Amino acid sequence: MSEILPGIHLIDGIDPDPEFSTHVYLLKDKGPTWTIIDTGLPGAHETIEKYLEKIHVERSAVKKILLTHLHRDHTGSLKQLAHSTGARTFAHWIEAEYIAERPKYEGPGMPPAEPFRVDEVLKDGDEVDAAGGLIAYHTPGHTPGHTAFYHPERKLLFSGDLFFGEGTAATLTPPNFTLDSPTARISARRMSQLSIDSLMSYHGGPLLKHGGAAVRKLVESF
């Protein structure tokens, strides 16, 4: 995949193996700039930079890197991409502390490969001037400060690891990778109240159509 919706790119070729889909998204801002959501595992920055070159986007045009949470498959190339693009980095204030290893994260899933100091911290409901306007929603459960980014005008939900996409269905991240599954279900229920056309999951999917219906069906099964 590449440009999966107007101005929304799913960057090809960063999956560590064919059974593990990893979706780093590149979003066109309203002006000449771009935003990246999550950064893949260590080493993924090379593929991301090659993709920018392929579509004729200067690295310096990437002005923001948004992080859904601390896990290594989301933050592994954060330091390298922040350095090569000069972008400002954003994360929920709880996740920012774990990404900086203050303290080190000891929950399920792989912690960051190295500490990194995020530029700007977010809280629930903050608006982010990216891709035409995103809202940061605190969606804890998978990790303490897990964050989803919602585009109200286009009804897109960049859900990080709150949801997996499986065909036309949405599922929660498996419990063995989740800090607190009951809290994740509460976060899922909250997100089901949004008007969602496209569910932009990080693993599996994405569900470009009927994403809200898939989320509501999942929540009804709890």
C-alpha positions as CSV (number, residue, x, y, z in Angstrom):
1,M,0.0,0.0,0.0
2,S,1.0,3.6,-0.3
3,E,-1.6,6.4,-0.5
4,I,-4.6,4.6,0.9
5,L,-6.8,7.7,1.2
6,P,-6.3,11.3,-0.1
7,G,-3.3,12.6,1.9
8,I,-3.0,9.5,4.0
9,H,-0.1,7.2,3.3
10,L,0.6,3.7,4.7
11,I,4.4,3.3,4.4
12,D,5.3,0.0,2.7
13,G,8.0,-2.5,3.7
14,I,8.6,-2.0,7.5
15,D,7.0,-5.2,8.7
16,P,9.6,-7.4,10.5
17,D,8.0,-10.5,9.0
18,P,5.0,-11.3,6.8
19,E,2.9,-12.4,9.8
20,F,3.3,-9.1,11.7
21,S,1.8,-6.1,9.9
22,T,3.2,-2.7,11.1
23,H,1.5,0.4,9.9
24,V,3.4,3.7,10.1
25,Y,1.2,6.5,8.7
26,L,2.3,9.6,6.8
27,L,-0.3,12.4,6.8
28,K,-0.4,15.5,4.6
29,D,-1.0,18.7,6.5
30,K,-3.1,21.5,5.1
31,G,0.0,23.4,4.1
32,P,3.3,22.0,2.5
33,T,4.2,20.0,5.6
34,W,3.6,16.4,6.8
35,T,3.0,14.4,10.0
36,I,4.1,10.9,10.9
37,I,2.2,8.7,13.4
38,D,4.5,6.2,15.1
39,T,7.9,5.1,13.9
40,G,8.2,1.4,13.7
41,L,11.0,-0.8,15.1
42,P,14.6,0.1,15.3
43,G,15.9,0.4,11.7
44,A,12.5,1.3,10.2
45,H,13.7,4.9,9.7
46,E,15.6,3.8,6.7
47,T,12.5,2.5,4.9
48,I,10.5,5.6,6.0
49,E,13.2,7.9,4.6
50,K,13.3,6.0,1.3
51,Y,9.5,6.3,1.1
52,L,9.7,10.0,1.6
53,E,12.3,10.2,-1.2
54,K,10.1,8.0,-3.4
55,I,7.1,10.4,-3.2
56,H,9.4,13.5,-3.4
57,V,8.9,14.7,0.1
58,E,11.9,16.4,1.7
59,R,12.7,15.0,5.2
60,S,12.5,18.6,6.5
61,A,8.9,18.8,5.4
62,V,8.0,16.3,8.2
63,K,7.2,18.7,11.1
64,K,5.5,16.5,13.6
65,I,5.9,12.9,14.9
66,L,2.9,11.7,17.0
67,L,3.3,8.6,19.2
68,T,0.4,6.4,20.3
69,H,2.4,4.7,23.0
70,L,5.8,3.6,24.3
71,H,6.3,0.1,22.9
72,R,9.4,-0.5,20.8
73,D,7.6,-1.3,17.6
74,H,6.1,2.3,17.8
75,T,9.1,4.2,19.1
76,G,12.1,2.2,17.8
77,S,13.0,4.6,15.1
78,L,11.9,7.7,17.0
79,K,15.4,9.1,17.7
80,Q,16.6,8.6,14.2
81,L,13.6,10.1,12.5
82,A,13.5,13.1,14.9
83,H,17.1,13.8,14.0
84,S,16.9,13.3,10.3
85,T,13.6,15.3,9.9
86,G,14.0,17.9,12.6
87,A,10.3,17.2,13.5
88,R,8.8,17.9,16.9
89,T,7.7,14.9,18.8
90,F,4.4,14.4,20.7
91,A,3.1,11.9,23.2
92,H,0.7,11.7,26.1
93,W,2.4,13.0,29.3
94,I,2.4,9.5,30.9
95,E,3.9,7.8,27.9
96,A,6.4,10.6,27.5
97,E,7.8,9.7,30.9
98,Y,8.1,6.0,30.1
99,I,9.7,6.9,26.7
100,A,12.3,8.9,28.6
101,E,12.7,5.9,30.9
102,R,11.6,8.0,34.0
103,P,10.9,5.2,35.1
104,K,11.6,2.3,32.9
105,Y,8.5,0.5,31.7
106,E,8.1,-3.0,33.1
107,G,4.7,-4.0,31.7
108,P,3.9,-6.4,28.8
109,G,5.4,-5.6,25.4
110,M,8.9,-4.4,24.6
111,P,10.0,-1.2,26.2
112,P,11.7,1.6,24.2
113,A,15.1,0.6,22.8
114,E,16.6,3.7,24.3
115,P,15.4,6.7,26.3
116,F,14.1,9.7,24.3
117,R,12.9,13.1,25.6
118,V,9.6,14.0,23.8
119,D,9.2,17.6,22.8
120,E,5.6,18.2,23.6
121,V,3.3,16.3,26.0
122,L,-0.4,15.8,25.4
123,K,-3.5,15.2,27.6
124,D,-6.9,13.9,26.8
125,G,-8.8,16.2,24.4
126,D,-5.8,18.2,23.2
127,E,-6.0,19.4,19.6
128,V,-3.0,18.8,17.4
129,D,-2.5,21.0,14.3
130,A,-1.7,18.2,12.0
131,A,-3.4,16.7,8.9
132,G,-6.1,19.3,9.1
133,G,-6.8,18.9,12.8
134,L,-6.5,15.9,15.1
135,I,-7.8,15.3,18.6
136,A,-5.7,13.3,21.0
137,Y,-7.8,10.9,23.1
138,H,-6.3,9.2,26.1
139,T,-7.2,5.5,25.6
140,P,-5.4,3.6,28.4
141,G,-5.4,-0.1,28.9
142,H,-2.8,-1.4,26.4
143,T,-0.3,1.0,28.1
144,P,-1.0,3.6,30.8
145,G,-0.8,6.6,28.5
146,H,-1.9,5.0,25.2
147,T,-3.4,7.6,22.8
148,A,-5.6,7.5,19.7
149,F,-5.7,10.4,17.3
150,Y,-9.1,11.3,15.7
151,H,-9.8,13.4,12.7
152,P,-13.3,14.7,13.2
153,E,-13.8,16.2,9.8
154,R,-12.8,13.1,7.9
155,K,-13.9,10.7,10.7
156,L,-10.6,8.8,10.8
157,L,-9.4,7.1,14.0
158,F,-5.7,6.3,14.2
159,S,-6.1,3.8,17.0
160,G,-2.5,2.6,17.7
161,D,-2.8,-0.7,19.5
162,L,-6.2,-0.1,21.0
163,F,-7.6,-2.1,18.1
164,F,-6.3,-4.7,15.6
165,G,-7.9,-5.0,12.2
166,E,-8.8,-8.5,11.1
167,G,-10.5,-8.5,7.7
168,T,-13.6,-6.4,8.2
169,A,-13.6,-6.8,12.0
170,A,-11.9,-5.0,14.8
171,T,-10.5,-6.8,17.9
172,L,-8.7,-5.6,21.0
173,T,-5.0,-6.2,21.3
174,P,-4.4,-9.7,22.9
175,P,-4.3,-9.6,26.7
176,N,-0.7,-11.0,26.9
177,F,0.4,-7.7,25.2
178,T,-1.9,-5.5,27.3
179,L,-1.3,-3.9,30.7
180,D,-4.9,-4.0,31.7
181,S,-7.6,-5.5,29.5
182,P,-10.7,-4.2,31.4
183,T,-9.4,-0.6,31.0
184,A,-8.8,-1.3,27.3
185,R,-12.4,-2.3,27.0
186,I,-13.5,0.9,28.7
187,S,-11.3,2.9,26.2
188,A,-12.8,0.9,23.3
189,R,-16.3,1.7,24.5
190,R,-15.5,5.4,24.6
191,M,-14.1,5.3,21.1
192,S,-17.2,3.5,19.9
193,Q,-19.2,6.7,20.6
194,L,-17.2,8.6,17.9
195,S,-18.4,8.8,14.3
196,I,-15.8,6.7,12.5
197,D,-15.6,6.0,8.8
198,S,-12.0,4.6,8.7
199,L,-10.2,2.7,11.5
200,M,-6.5,3.2,11.0
201,S,-5.1,0.4,13.1
202,Y,-1.4,-0.1,13.6
203,H,-1.5,-3.9,13.3
204,G,-3.8,-5.6,10.8
205,G,-6.3,-3.7,8.7
206,P,-6.7,-0.8,8.2
207,L,-10.5,-0.7,7.8
208,L,-11.1,2.0,5.3
209,K,-14.8,1.6,5.3
210,H,-17.3,0.9,8.1
211,G,-14.7,1.2,10.8
212,G,-17.2,2.6,13.3
213,A,-19.6,-0.3,12.8
214,A,-16.7,-2.8,13.4
215,V,-15.8,-1.0,16.7
216,R,-19.4,-1.0,17.8
217,K,-19.8,-4.7,17.1
218,L,-16.7,-5.4,19.1
219,V,-17.9,-3.4,22.0
220,E,-21.3,-5.1,22.0
221,S,-19.5,-8.4,22.4
222,F,-17.9,-7.4,25.7
